Amino acid sequence: MRSVPVTEGATAAEVTAQAELAIEALAPFPLANLYYGHHWLAGATHALVYAAYRKRFTSDELDLWHDAEAVLPSFVTVLDKDKAPKPATAVIVPCVGGLTGLYFSDASGVPSQVRVESLSADATDIERAAVREGLLGSFPEKMHVIDAGADAQFDPASPQGEFIFRAGTIETHFEPADIAALDVRDKGDLAARRRAHARDVILWRTFLGCAAAIALCVLLELALVGSSIWQKQRLALEALQKPVVEGIITSDTLANRIEELSTKRLLPFEMLAVVNTVRPPAIQFMRTVTSGLYTLEVEAQTSSSGDIDVFRSALNKLPGCEKAEVQDPRSRDGVSTFRLVVTFKADAFKSGIENPADVPALEASKPAIPAAAPAVVPVEVKTPAVPETSQP
């Protein structure tokens, strides 16, 4: 065990490399024949390195290491990174077969000296006290002395991912990242264990994700089964109520039709009168037909094709006219024929638009084409048949 200087401001990886170089320089064996580790805290200017020859350990001991979470020297378990001793502090820790003394020359939390004195198992208190005084005497100025009172033991009740050790009155806590540098086992094996652990964590989380997905699928399947049962019930209820609803719709349609026939009248002559108010003199109506209650279809002819657009525009300007369309215009031997479809608003004949005095006159500047008095135009009225009703 030695305290070796490290570069100021070095990272943990750099300190690890420097510690291995120091061990290789101090030990009489190559690193491959040693079990080693080091203790260093951020900000410290030195690190504590320790190593042991591999052949000193029996195969039975090494078999126990294989399944262990960590393999640490007993004295490093009292080195708490969160509670660094004051400068000039000596810590005495009992161990198997002796006493271990750690001396802290500064407040970095890294011991600057470590001494181990052996004791027989049946040593008396006087002998233990003498060994203790010998350890303290080997250290420089001692302002504080801490006696652990018992050897360090791992707490089996430590939370998952945390290592808790107790040595008498001293309690220390280590994270897995802290243990990695302290562990003395082969560094290649430790790296392989870490990779295997990371792989196991990924596989476990993948398994949990698959289990959650399967549970979600089962839940969705149950929801689909429940919705299918509800859908069947709804369709059965719909089929049961369909004849009643269809009867109600038929009765309502029939009642509305009867009311429409009894309260609304077809006004073909009023429609014709409104259309005739803006008809240019050159346009003659040849045939008129009603389509529904508010549509008038007129077949007309004229000797002036320009009057067709004038007529359509005048109709579209009427307040009671919803739209006027010219269809199938043809011209032959100076006579143009066309089909005019005029759709009136529902309230067109309630506003008095059929009064010629309310209709704007044609442009005065347009020359009138003399025409004979228009003959009486036959009007065809299409009246929908009233459905017969039978008494039940």
Buried (B, 14 or more C-beta within 10 A) or exposed (E): BBBBEBEEEBEEEEBBEBBBEBBBEEBEEEBEEBBBBBBBBEEBBBBBBBBBEBEEBEEEEEEEBEEEEBBBBBBBBBBBBEEBBEBBBBBBBBBEEBBBBBBBBBBBBBBBBBBBBEBEEEBEEEEBEBBBEEBBEEBEEEEEBBBBEEBBEBEEEBEEEEBBBBBBEBBBBBEEEBBBBBBBBBBEEBEEBEEEEEEEEEEEEEEEEEEEEEEEEEEEEEEEEEEEEEEEEEEEEEEEEEEEEEEEEEEEEEEEEEEEEEEEEBBBEBBBBBBBBBBBBBBBBEEBBBEEBBBBBBBBBBBBBEBBEBBBEBBBEBEBBBEBEBEEEEEEEEEBBBBBBBBBBEEBBEEEBBEEEBBEEBEEEEEEEEEEEEEEBEBEEEEEEEEEEEEE
